[in-house]
Amino acid sequence: MLSYFKMMAVLECFSRSDKALTVLQISKRINLPRTTVHRLVSTLKTLGLLEQDRDRERYRLGLKLFELGNTVLANMDVQREAIESINTLSNKTGLSVHLGVFDGHGIIMVSRHDSRGLNNVITLESAAAHCSATGKAVLAHQSPTVVERVISQGLQAFTPHSITEPEVLREELRKTLARGYSIDDMEYEEWRRCVAAPIWNASGRIFAAISVTGDKARFDDKTIPEFAALVKQQARLISTRLGGDPDLHGE
């Protein structure tokens, strides 16, 4: 059983910023002998969970994880339970609606209903947690360790409005936690703004968020609170459908 935990530790060394690693780099990160890490890496490679680069020195996550990720997303209760709320938000606001799940580093968009009425399921389309509304809605409820891990990956600037300073992000997360919703103020794309609220499961863990997104002109001092109230209401309903306590994170 211990080997399984060691293999998981190897896999967790990889991230968006560390896409390829050598055995020596992995060994240093998880504090295990190179011989042990080499054996673990060989097993993971055989299982398809790791792939070897052309230079034969470095390894990266394998396609088998992509396949497993697809299976997980296809069977996620949150997608099924959110359908009604996604449609409600789209109809009431005329905006695009996104449903995202936090993977420990960023947000994976698992469902989208755009403003033209096209309902799409998105598989493994990722967004940065520090400058997306869905990402900040979830990140605000994570432990300091998780927040610092996201910061350590680098706060990339996607637009001139993106948050790139750690303390600015921490303050934004404190504001998000206090008001119960997050705002993407032209941080991911300059033409749009978003408002998102967190979703929690039966164990009380906040793991996902739902948002409304549209042209920045649609979002002002009057409409942002209105959109936020609608999004928070639907996030609460989704959480309840998932077995979450309606009073745990609700107002």
N, C-alpha and C positions, 0 to 999 in steps of 0.2 A: 504493500500500500504506500510505503514511503516513496517508492520510485515514481508513483503517479504524481505526488506532490512536487517532486523534483522536476518532473517533466513539465508540470504546469508552471513552475518557477522559470523554466527556460523560455516557454512561450510568452510569459508576461514581460520578458526583457525587451520584446519588440514593440515598437510604437510607430506613430507617423513620422517622428523625427529619427528613429533608429530602425530603418527598414531592413537593413542587412548587418549582421554581426558575425564576428569570428568566434571560434571556440574559446579563445583566450579572453575576449571581451565578455562573453557570457559567463565564463568561469569567475572573473573578477566581480561581476555584478551579483551573482548568487552565492559567492564564497564557497565554491566547490572545486575540487581538484580538476585539472584539465582532462585527465583520463576518464573521470566520472562524467564530465560534461560531454566529452566526445562520444561516450557510450549512449548517453541520453539523446544526443543530437542524431546519432545513427538510427536509433529506434524511431524517433519522431519523423525522420526522413523516410524510413520504410513505411510508416503509416500514412505518409502523404501530408503530414502536418507541417513539415519543413521542406524547403527546396534548397539545393545548393547552387550558388552562383557559378557563372562560367569560369571564374578564376579559381574555383574549387576551395577558396579560403573562407568565404562568407556564406551565411545561410539567411534565408528569409522565410516568412510564413508561407505555407503551401496552399494550393488550391482546394485541398480537402476542407480547410477551415472555411473557405468561401462557400463551399457546398453545404457544410453544416450550418453556416450562418443563414443561408437561404432557407433551410429547413426550419430553423428556429423562428425566423420572421414569419414564415408561412403559417406557423402554428401558434403564433402569439395571440393570447386572449385580447390584448389591448387593441389590436387591429379590428377584431370582430366587434368588441364592445364599443368602439369609438365611431362606428359607421353612422349611427343615428345623430350623434353630436356633431360630426363633421358636416353632415348635410344641413343640420340646423344652423350652424354658424355660417355656412356658405349662403344659405337662403336669407338669413337675417341681415347679413352685412354686405353681401355682394362681393366679398373678398375671397382670396385664395386661403385655403386652410391646410396646415401641415401638422402631421403627427410624428414626433420624433422620440427615439429611445436613446438613453445615455449608455455608452459602452465603457465608461470609465475614463475615457479620454476626450471623446467628442460626441456629437449627436448623429445617430443613424436615422434618416428619414424613412419611415416605413409606410406612410400613406399620404396622399395629397389629393385635394379636390380644388381645382383651379377656378378662377372667377368666370371662366367660359362654360363651366358645368362639366368639364371632363374629369372623371374620377379615375385616378391612376394609383396603382400600387407601385411604390419605389423600392427597389431592392438594394440595400447597402449603399445608398447615396449619403455621403457624410457631410457634416457641417461643423465648423469650429465652435466649440462650446463658449468661448470667451466673447464672441461678437454676434451670435445668433440669439434670437429671443427664446427659442426652445432650449438652447444650451444654457443660457443664464438662468432660466426658470428652474431647471434641475440643479445646476451647479450651486445655486444659492442655498440649497438644502443638504449639500454634501459636507463631509467632514473637512476640517482644515487640511488634512493629509491629501485628500483627493484634489482640493482646490490648488494646493501647492504643486501637485504633480502636473496638473493642467498648465499652470504657470511655467513650470520648468521645461515644458515642451516648446515654449516660445509663443509669444502673443503676436501672431502675424497681422500685419495691417492689410486689409482688403480694400479699404477706402480711406480717405483722409479722416473719417469719423471713427474708425476702428479704435478700440481700446488696446493700447500696447504697453501701458505701464501697470505693473502688478498691483500697486496700491490703489490705482484708479479702478481696477477690476474688483478688488476686494470691497471698496466702498460701494460700487455699483451693485454688488451681490448683497450687501447689507441693506441697501434701499429696496432691492427686489424682494428680499425676505420680509421686510416691514410692510410693504404694500400688497404683497401676495401675487404680483405679476411682474413680468419683465418686459423691457422695451428694446428693440433693435432700431436705433435711430440712425438709419442710413449707414450702419456699420459693416454690413456684408455686401450690400450693393447700394450705390448712391441714389438710385431712383425710388427705393422702397423703405417702408417702415413696417415693423411687426410688433404685435403684442402677444405674449404667451403666458400660460399658467401651468403649474405642475400637476402631475397625475401620480397618485400613490396606489400601492397594491394592498392585498389583504394583511400583509405583515407590517404595513405602515411605511414602507420604503418608497421614497420618491425616485422613480426610475424613468419617467417619460414626461412629455409636455405637449400641449396642443396650442397652436397659434393661428392668428389671422394675419394675412400679409397683403399689402397693396401699395399703390402709388403713394408717395410721401404726402401728396396734397390731401389725401383722405384722412390723415392723422393730424389732429390739432388738439388744443387744450380741452375742447369739448368732446371730440369723438374718442380720444384715447381712453378716458375713464369709462365711456359707454361700451367700447369694444372690450375693455378689460373686464367689466362686469359680466358680459356675455361669455367670454372665454373662461373666466373663473367658474361660472355656473356650470358650463359643460364639462370642464375638467373635474369638477366635484362629482357630477353625475357619472362620468366614466369611472372614476375611482370607486364610487359606490357599487357600480355594476361588477367591478373586479373584486368586490368583497372588502373594500376598504372602509374604515370607520368614517362616516360622514362628518364627524366632529373633530377628527384628529388634526386635520390641517385646514379645515374650513373656518369661516368667520362665524 
